[in-house]
């Protein structure tokens, strides 16, 4: 290391010499300051220092611009604050020369638009700083404040406590420009934007300060959706470039960006661009140093109203003048929440508007709206109140609903489902459901739903890292002990379904045990629950159980149980022998199950599922793969395909149909998955099961199904949450009564409003401003299913109808108490997906036609920007783009297409 061409030892000796003189002989301070300049210029580890009796006058600007990701800076919405900043040394610690008290004063303040606009659209044109900030705030901003500067770091900031939070934050932003060090390295330090890991790269007169914003700890914590597929991704950068001249900051420039994008559609993204600039204009004669031994006494002697207020920005409470209250908002949106509007985009859009208002409302305000709502809209209001997830909304809805009565079953179920879909559930919500489950409940269906949804909340809390909370531990213990604690079949199913939602690792042995149950319903639930676990948790003992079930080593099982076991074996890293034994079984199974297994193997190969390489390896053996096995006929099938493939999300579906030997539907299972952001979301599962219907057509039941009670029902899993199954009929008498009274109208499985995406965060900027980000996605959904059975026409028809409208809105706002600016991005769509299975059994073999149709649907993207001053002046712009996405019929296997031709030829 060299300085002025001198060897290192030549540089260190005079420094040490002057240090000794200072300690022993109290050399004049000016001599010391000249030595300090030498240290700064050399790049040694000492901190930067200011000269006494000098005033450093800088020009300063801080701006924030908001836009969509691909928008140019010319189109930014936002504002710029520019001023002069005078900095002078007030006091230096006589014992620690790198500890300095600086006086800073802001003057000549101007506020202007950051975007390039015409005079007509520029709300800042003709406005003075006083008219925008107000006289009191402007005076506070221009009031001097103090900064304790040690080794280039801001240790304390002193300002008047009574000053508005916005003003103190702006002063923190100015002070943060002084953060630096004269040597390279990494360290954790705090400035206006929070405590972050910072990396320095320093040369003689150049310092680059890079802040790792993903490490920052701030005073305001937000929340986000737990599913990465439905969530929000963020990317942030911050870099400060500082130039020095004779050891003094000549200029400092900060550029900070924050990008937030919706994972399901990364084009729907917002960008926050924050810039600061500090430029030395001139050096003048300044005030003399104050005497004093410590900082506190010096500050008090200069201004006894100054107090240490911390370096990081503080919360700013902005009052919204003229904003509608909850009742006003409700009056505007309630007509869009009528049941007939739930398939339109207006419903989820109104739902999100109402949600924002609910999150600001008190318990009494929410109760007033609930008690003055019509019966038709009340279920949708319950969805919204529950989705708000605030202490006030939870308290209000629990007081409003009476779970001891049967009359409010629909509202109670809507409340429970909204709890299950909660984006960021709390221990309080889980405790509330636990209290309800232990209290008086008027309906057994609601009792079941409470326990099932508790499983979903348990899983979400564990994913948040809250698995050891007292209430979570209580519920975990209850669910794990539940199946063995009762003899009632319905209660055992309830606990198994709750474990299917909870996905506790400790639940695997329990589910494996019930998978071998002789009660078919228990086995089916247990195996489908195990299908949801990570394959790594399906240990060898569990796989042995599944193989025993499929190959019926101990008991005779129903076909749907064996088929579910085979599916799980194939999806859980099967061994060579497991796959070989499954293939060898084809040809020795009941007629329709042979066809189902054959279709399953072909689907694994065609769709290149994880087991496909092993299946191909096994099929090289002609004993496993031959014409006799692979030529089995029947109506059962398994098929997977793509619904949509975009740069952001891949959406797949699979449809498994299993018939009884008599040709009557045994099980229909439709799944839709979304994959994106390295995560998988089980968006939808609709399972229709039927049994014991052979007597209606004088057919012989399959092996193991001779004594089954007549039954048909539907089970739905929506966005990773298992819902309570619904029953079409149970028992022969119930079947006959419903057959003669059957209208053909579908039975609702789930209907309502769901908060899919929910993200909230505050981004503290180094300038002292705060950007608030809110991203919400609302889904209005109506899933229904039906089963028509006609002995006269010898035909049955099952249908699953999915109607939905989705609206996703992302809003980023910088809202101070004197100006606000914001940008909003979003998209919306309406869609219909129908799945219909028609079976004609007037002749044998039966004709079976499956159809899965997606109608043409609209898609709209929007971008809007706004700026607003306290005077009421506003600027706003909005752009949108509409397009129609053509409908289609999703492909299934070729045999189905051939069969559908025959069915509809006969129909005509």
BAMAR-177151 format. One record per residue (C-alpha): z, y, x. Coordinates in steps of 0.05 Angstrom, whole numbers, padded with zeros to 5 digits, always signed. Example, Ala and Ser with C-alpha at 12.3 -4.5 7.8 and 13.67 -1.06 7.14 Angstrom:
REM BAMAR-177151
+00156-00090+00246+00143-00021+00273
REM end
This chain:
REM BAMAR-177151
+00000+00000+00000-00019+00069+00027-00006+00141+00007-00047+00198+00037-00072+00149+00090-00001+00136+00117+00028+00066+00127+00080+00043+00077+00138+00050+00125+00118+00123+00139+00123+00136+00065+00189+00102+00052+00227+00134+00109+00225+00207+00085+00241+00185+00014+00303+00149+00038+00321+00209+00082+00318+00258+00025+00357+00210-00019+00414+00210+00032+00412+00286+00038+00417+00292-00038+00477+00246-00041+00515+00271+00019+00496+00345+00024+00473+00362-00047+00404+00387-00030+00371+00439-00073+00341+00409-00137+00273+00439-00122+00268+00400-00058+00282+00337-00098+00228+00354-00149+00176+00361-00094+00195+00292-00070+00188+00265-00141+00116+00289-00142+00104+00248-00080+00133+00186-00114+00091+00195-00176+00026+00204-00139+00039+00144-00095+00046+00096-00154+00116+00074-00136+00161+00044-00190+00199+00108-00206+00186+00138-00275+00146+00201-00290+00184+00267-00290+00172+00339-00311+00186+00400-00269+00241+00446-00291+00227+00519-00311+00158+00499-00336+00127+00493-00405+00070+00444-00415+00025+00464-00472-00016+00408-00502-00066+00402-00559-00050+00344-00604-00085+00308-00661-00069+00248-00704-00118+00219-00753-00124+00159-00798-00188+00133-00829-00195+00079-00881-00259+00042-00898-00289-00026-00913-00299-00068-00851-00374-00054-00842-00370+00019-00862-00386+00073-00810-00333+00122-00788-00373+00178-00821-00356+00148-00888-00281+00141-00874-00231+00167-00923-00168+00197-00893-00143+00259-00858-00130+00290-00790-00069+00331-00769-00081+00375-00708-00033+00422-00673-00006+00449-00608+00054+00414-00576+00098+00449-00525+00139+00404-00480+00192+00428-00431+00249+00398-00391+00317+00417-00419+00364+00374-00378+00362+00321-00324+00417+00271-00312+00447+00291-00245+00462+00218-00229+00398+00186-00256+00341+00232-00241+00291+00191-00284+00333+00206-00346+00307+00271-00376+00318+00308-00440+00254+00340-00465+00245+00394-00517+00183+00387-00561+00156+00438-00611+00096+00431-00656+00057+00494-00676-00010+00517-00704-00015+00459-00752-00080+00443-00788-00097+00388-00838-00169+00367-00851-00212+00310-00876-00229+00256-00826-00296+00241-00859-00360+00281-00857-00368+00309-00927-00402+00366-00963-00359+00426-00980-00360+00404-01053-00329+00336-01037-00281+00362-00984-00214+00373-01018-00185+00401-00954-00235+00458-00950-00202+00525-00958-00132+00496-00957-00080+00519-00906-00028+00474-00874+00026+00510-00914-00011+00498-00980-00018+00424-00964+00049+00409-00932+00090+00461-00969+00131+00516-00936+00194+00473-00927+00158+00414-00895+00116+00458-00850+00178+00494-00825+00211+00427-00812+00150+00401-00775+00149+00463-00730+00224+00460-00716+00238+00438-00644+00264+00367-00632+00290+00331-00571+00269+00267-00536+00309+00228-00485+00257+00204-00435+00278+00152-00383+00230+00118-00335+00174+00139-00382+00206+00107-00443+00232+00142-00506+00305+00122-00511+00327+00170-00566+00296+00222-00612+00338+00280-00639+00319+00316-00702+00352+00347-00763+00376+00291-00807+00360+00330-00870+00286+00335-00852+00238+00295-00897+00225+00225-00872+00150+00240-00867+00164+00298-00820+00211+00258-00776+00159+00202-00773+00105+00251-00750+00151+00275-00695+00163+00203-00675+00087+00196-00670+00082+00255-00622+00140+00228-00580+00107+00159-00576+00049+00191-00537+00097+00198-00478+00110+00123-00473+00085+00099-00405+00103+00069-00338+00074+00077-00269+00068+00003-00250+00031-00055-00281+00068-00108-00321+00091-00132-00389+00153-00113-00427+00181-00105-00497+00190-00034-00519+00197+00006-00583+00157+00065-00607+00140+00093-00676+00103+00030-00697+00159-00019-00680+00185-00061-00623+00127-00097-00591+00105-00133-00528+00066-00082-00486+00022-00093-00426+00011-00039-00374-00046-00034-00323-00032+00024-00275-00070+00055-00218-00059+00120-00180-00076+00168-00236-00094+00121-00293-00051+00080-00341-00075+00034-00396-00022+00013-00447-00042-00046-00491+00004-00063-00548+00004-00135-00574+00012-00118-00648+00020-00190-00670+00088-00190-00635+00114-00126-00667+00180-00126-00705+00185-00072-00757+00237-00049-00806+00197-00067-00868+00178-00139-00881+00126-00159-00932+00103-00225-00961+00039-00265-00966+00008-00324-01002+00027-00389-00967-00041-00422-00976-00086-00400-00918-00147-00414-00962-00124-00362-01013-00089-00316-00964-00105-00256-00921-00123-00254-00848-00106-00196-00803-00130-00172-00735-00100-00113-00700-00110-00077-00633-00078-00017-00600-00095+00014-00534-00072+00078-00501-00109+00108-00442-00068+00158-00401-00094+00201-00344-00047+00235-00295-00054+00296-00251-00001+00310-00199+00044+00261-00236+00038+00299-00302+00004+00271-00364-00064+00305-00367-00088+00268-00428-00070+00209-00471-00115+00177-00523-00094+00122-00572-00140+00079-00614-00108+00031-00662-00145-00013-00712-00120-00060-00767-00169-00105-00804-00147-00143-00865-00195-00192-00897-00193-00240-00956-00200-00311-00928-00241-00334-00987-00291-00279-00974-00285-00244-00907-00335-00191-00927-00282-00165-00974-00242-00131-00919-00210-00064-00903-00204-00028-00837-00151+00022-00816-00171+00065-00756-00115+00107-00727-00128+00155-00669-00083+00202-00629-00100+00250-00574-00056+00291-00528-00092+00339-00481-00059+00386-00430-00084+00458-00441-00042+00498-00392+00025+00502-00356+00068+00564-00366+00137+00588-00346+00188+00551-00387+00262+00551-00403+00314+00536-00350+00353+00472-00349+00417+00468-00389+00482+00447-00355+00519+00385-00378+00542+00316-00357+00514+00275-00415+00459+00278-00467+00503+00284-00528+00540+00346-00504+00475+00380-00482+00440+00366-00549+00501+00392-00587+00504+00455-00546+00431+00470-00560+00431+00454-00634+00491+00423-00669+00447+00399-00727+00406+00353-00683+00422+00279-00691+00394+00216-00660+00347+00188-00713+00316+00128-00678+00246+00118-00651+00215+00072-00703+00187+00101-00768+00232+00100-00828+00215+00084-00900+00184+00138-00941+00197+00141-01015+00140+00176-01049+00146+00198-01121+00084+00188-01163+00075+00249-01207+00041+00234-01273+00038+00158-01260+00044+00117-01324+00108+00078-01338+00109+00005-01357+00101+00017-01432+00043+00064-01421+00008+00013-01377+00021-00042-01427-00010-00003-01484-00073+00005-01442-00082-00067-01420-00054-00110-01477-00120-00114-01515-00153-00146-01454-00099-00200-01452-00114-00229-01521-00128-00305-01519-00202-00294-01535-00211-00251-01473-00181-00299-01422-00250-00322-01398-00271-00250-01383-00258-00212-01318-00222-00157-01358-00164-00205-01367-00145-00217-01294-00161-00145-01277-00113-00121-01331-00063-00174-01308-00062-00144-01237-00055-00073-01264+00004-00096-01305+00034-00133-01247+00037-00071-01204+00073-00034-01260+00121-00092-01272+00142-00093-01199+00166-00021-01204+00200-00029-01272+00273-00040-01288+00301-00098-01327+00311-00056-01390+00239-00031-01388+00212-00102-01382+00256-00127-01439+00232-00070-01483+00159-00091-01473+00175-00165-01484+00211-00151-01549+00155-00107-01576+00097-00153-01562+00053-00189-01612+00055-00266-01614-00017-00274-01591-00008-00234-01527+00064-00254-01511+00046-00317-01471+00002-00275-01425+00057-00223-01417+00105-00279-01398+00055-00300-01344+00054-00229-01316+00129-00217-01319+00144-00283-01283+00089-00271-01231+00120-00203-01213+00175-00241-01176+00225-00184-01173+00300-00191-01188+00290-00147-01249+00232-00187-01277+00267-00254-01266+00331-00229-01299+00292-00201-01358+00251-00263-01372+00311-00309-01368+00348-00265-01418+00288-00262-01464+00274-00337-01466+00322-00384-01502+00314-00454-01472+00364-00484-01521+00313-00477-01578+00249-00516-01590+00212-00458-01621+00193-00424-01556+00162-00484-01522+00096-00450-01505+00130-00389-01475+00180-00432-01437+00124-00475-01407+00084-00413-01388+00145-00386-01352+00155-00451-01314+00082-00457-01293+00082-00385-01268+00144-00403-01227+00106-00463-01198+00049-00418-01177+00095-00365-01147+00067-00335-01083+00134-00322-01049+00190-00357-01088+00262-00342-01072+00325-00384-01072+00347-00345-01133+00288-00371-01173+00302-00443-01153+00376-00433-01170+00356-00406-01239+00315-00469-01253+00371-00513-01228+00419-00478-01276+00370-00487-01333+00362-00562-01318+00437-00571-01322+00445-00531-01387+00425-00543-01459+00350-00552-01468+00320-00560-01536+00257-00598-01515+00250-00659-01471+00181-00635-01450+00212-00571-01423+00266-00611-01388+00212-00651-01353+00172-00588-01334+00234-00554-01304+00247-00613-01257+00173-00621-01239+00166-00547-01222+00230-00548-01182+00194-00597-01136+00138-00546-01126+00187-00490-01110+00224-00536-01062+00160-00548-01023+00142-00474-01020+00211-00454-00996+00209-00508-00942+00141-00483-00919+00173-00414-00911+00225-00444-00865+00280-00441-00918+00292-00516-00924+00365-00510-00904+00386-00460-00957+00444-00486-01000+00405-00488-01065+00346-00522-01032+00392-00576-01004+00422-00587-01074+00354-00595-01107+00329-00639-01051+00388-00686-01060+00378-00686-01135+00304-00704-01132+00312-00758-01079+00367-00792-01120+00333-00779-01187+00287-00841-01196+00344-00890-01185+00394-00850-01226+00365-00866-01295+00338-00924-01335+00295-00881-01381+00221-00890-01364+00204-00817-01380+00258-00791-01334+00237-00836-01276+00166-00809-01284+00194-00738-01285+00229-00747-01218+00169-00782-01187+00124-00724-01208+00175-00675-01179+00173-00713-01113+00097-00710-01117+00104-00634-01117+00159-00631-01065+00124-00674-01012+00189-00686-00976+00182-00733-00916+00246-00766-00940+00210-00782-01005+00159-00829-00973+00204-00892-00975+00223-00878-01047+00151-00869-01069+00131-00933-01031+00185-00971-01068+00161-00947-01137+00089-00960-01117+00105-01034-01123+00137-01026-01191+00114-01071-01247+00110-01009-01292+00039-00985-01284+00056-00911-01296+00108-00912-01240+00059-00944-01192+00003-00895-01207+00046-00833-01199+00078-00860-01135+00012-00878-01102-00023-00812-01122+00038-00776-01094+00031-00812-01028-00043-00791-01027-00020-00719-01020+00020-00731-00956-00005-00722-00885-00036-00789-00864+00012-00789-00805+00070-00800-00854+00037-00863-00884+00073-00908-00834+00056-00983-00824+00111-01005-00873+00079-00962-00928+00010-00989-00912+00036-01060-00917+00061-01042-00987-00006-01014-01007-00042-01076-00982+00006-01120-01021-00010-01080-01084-00085-01082-01075-00089-01156-01056-00035-01173-01109+00007-01213-01060+00070-01208-01103+00050-01184-01172-00010-01175-01217-00027-01101-01222-00070-01059-01267-00139-01040-01241-00124-00966-01236-00063-00981-01193-00103-01026-01146-00159-00974-01142-00110-00919-01124-00079-00963-01070-00149-00976-01041-00164-00902-01040-00100-00888-01002-00112-00943-00952-00181-00916-00936-00156-00844-00928-00096-00861-00884-00127-00880-00816-00140-00953-00836-00144-01008-00785-00205-01052-00773-00173-01111-00810-00151-01068-00869-00222-01044-00879-00250-01114-00870-00203-01143-00921-00221-01090-00971-00295-01105-00962-00283-01180-00966-00248-01170-01033-00312-01144-01065-00339-01200-01107-00271-01229-01123-00247-01171-01165-00254-01158-01240-00325-01139-01257-00319-01063-01262-00271-01059-01203-00323-01094-01159-00371-01038-01176-00318-00985-01165-00300-01011-01095-00374-01017-01077-00385-00944-01099-00324-00922-01059-00350-00954-00995-00419-00924-01005-00389-00855-01019-00348-00859-00954-00412-00873-00916-00456-00822-00951-00406-00765-00948-00384-00783-00877-00310-00786-00893-00261-00800-00835-00263-00875-00847-00339-00880-00844-00344-00899-00770-00296-00957-00780-00332-00979-00844-00398-00981-00806-00366-01022-00752-00339-01072-00802-00406-01076-00838-00439-01102-00775-00407-01168-00794-00453-01203-00845-00393-01238-00876-00367-01170-00898-00434-01138-00911-00484-01180-00949-00529-01176-01010-00481-01216-01053-00425-01165-01044-00468-01102-01044-00509-01117-01106-00453-01116-01157-00470-01080-01221-00427-01041-01270-00412-00972-01297-00354-00952-01252-00370-00904-01196-00343-00859-01141-00382-00798-01117-00368-00737-01074-00409-00675-01065-00411-00601-01046-00399-00549-01099-00409-00490-01052-00416-00478-00978-00407-00408-00951-00388-00378-00884-00316-00372-00909-00301-00431-00954-00329-00500-00966-00317-00527-01036-00324-00601-01049-00314-00646-01109-00305-00720-01121-00309-00758-01185-00282-00828-01193-00294-00867-01258-00263-00935-01270-00279-00975-01333-00247-01037-01362-00287-01101-01366-00301-01086-01438-00335-01020-01419-00280-00974-01445-00257-00917-01399-00196-00937-01358-00190-00877-01311-00229-00815-01297-00207-00774-01237-00240-00708-01218-00218-00669-01156-00240-00601-01128-00220-00580-01058-00228-00515-01021-00229-00515-00945-00226-00453-00903-00187-00419-00848-00171-00489-00819-00134-00508-00882-00146-00550-00945-00128-00530-01015-00127-00580-01072-00154-00533-01124-00158-00579-01183-00146-00650-01203-00157-00673-01275-00143-00746-01290-00156-00778-01357-00127-00848-01368-00136-00895-01426-00110-00965-01438-00101-01017-01492-00164-00999-01530-00198-01067-01526-00172-01088-01594-00214-01033-01627-00278-01067-01605-00253-01139-01606-00258-01144-01530-00215-01183-01481-00169-01142-01436-00174-01151-01360-00124-01191-01320-00055-01158-01319-00072-01112-01377-00063-01160-01436+00001-01129-01462-00012-01055-01450+00005-01007-01506-00052-00964-01533-00050-00899-01496-00093-00840-01473-00071-00779-01436-00088-00726-01385-00054-00703-01321-00072-00640-01283-00057-00615-01213-00075-00542-01203-00073-00505-01137-00029-00557-01104+00020-00558-01163+00027-00620-01207+00036-00601-01280+00069-00641-01335+00020-00692-01363-00002-00688-01436-00012-00746-01484-00071-00753-01532-00040-00813-01567+00010-00868-01554+00015-00931-01594-00033-00964-01643-00007-00926-01705-00011-00859-01668-00082-00877-01646-00105-00894-01716-00075-00832-01748-00107-00786-01695-00173-00823-01698-00181-00808-01772-00155-00737-01765-00192-00723-01699-00229-00657-01703-00262-00663-01635-00228-00599-01612-00202-00603-01541-00128-00604-01525-00104-00549-01479-00077-00575-01413-00063-00508-01380-00080-00438-01404-00058-00372-01376-00058-00322-01319-00044-00343-01248-00030-00300-01188-00071-00335-01135-00070-00285-01078-00010-00241-01065-00002-00203-01000+00039-00141-00987+00055-00107-00921+00069-00040-00891+00032-00023-00827+00071+00029-00786+00022+00066-00743+00039+00096-00676+00022+00164-00704+00083+00159-00749+00041+00149-00812+00048+00085-00853-00008+00045-00885+00011+00003-00945-00033-00058-00958-00033-00095-01025-00080-00154-01038-00076-00191-01104-00121-00243-01136-00113-00259-01210-00143-00319-01245-00149-00326-01320-00158-00400-01334-00166-00446-01393-00169-00521-01378-00175-00567-01437-00193-00639-01448-00210-00683-01506-00228-00754-01525-00271-00771-01585-00276-00842-01609-00324-00864-01664-00324-00935-01690-00380-00917-01738-00427-00893-01683-00398-00941-01632-00390-00883-01583-00335-00849-01544-00337-00782-01509-00286-00751-01461-00292-00680-01438-00257-00635-01388-00273-00561-01399-00255-00509-01346-00263-00436-01363-00241-00382-01314-00247-00311-01291-00226-00288-01222-00211-00218-01196-00189-00204-01125-00170-00133-01104-00148-00107-01036-00119-00037-01031-00098-00001-00968-00065+00067-00976-00035+00119-00930+00011+00157-00976+00053+00214-00951+00090+00264-00994+00036+00316-00980-00029+00277-00979-00054+00207-00996-00117+00169-00980-00138+00099-00997-00194+00048-00998-00201-00010-01046-00246-00071-01039-00254-00128-01088-00296-00178-01123-00296-00212-01191-00331-00269-01226-00331-00311-01289-00348-00384-01289-00351-00447-01332-00349-00519-01308-00355-00576-01358-00348-00650-01345-00370-00696-01401-00372-00772-01403-00409-00806-01460-00402-00881-01472-00445-00919-01522-00419-00989-01536-00465-01009-01592-00496-01060-01544-00476-01093-01479-00478-01072-01424-00451-01005-01448-00489-00941-01433-00448-00891-01394-00471-00820-01379-00432-00770-01338-00449-00696-01335-00418-00641-01293-00448-00573-01308-00437-00503-01279-00465-00447-01321-00499-00385-01292-00444-00335-01275-00440-00262-01254-00411-00239-01187-00392-00167-01172-00367-00133-01108-00336-00064-01109-00313-00012-01058-00277+00052-01078-00245+00108-01038-00198+00165-01056-00161+00224-01027-00110+00267-01063-00071+00330-01049-00006+00352-01083-00044+00409-01116-00081+00356-01157-00147+00361-01120-00178+00293-01113-00239+00260-01082-00262+00192-01105-00323+00149-01097-00341+00079-01121-00398+00032-01106-00412-00037-01135-00463-00092-01127-00478-00143-01182-00514-00208-01179-00524-00270-01220-00510-00338-01190-00554-00391-01222-00522-00449-01258-00533-00521-01240-00516-00592-01257-00479-00624-01200-00512-00688-01174-00479-00755-01184-00504-00824-01163-00575-00844-01183-00551-00899-01230-00517-00847-01272-00581-00806-01278-00618-00867-01301-00564-00883-01353-00563-00811-01379-00638-00815-01393-00626-00876-01436-00567-00846-01473-00604-00782-01492-00668-00819-01509-00629-00859-01560-00594-00796-01584-00663-00766-01601
REM end
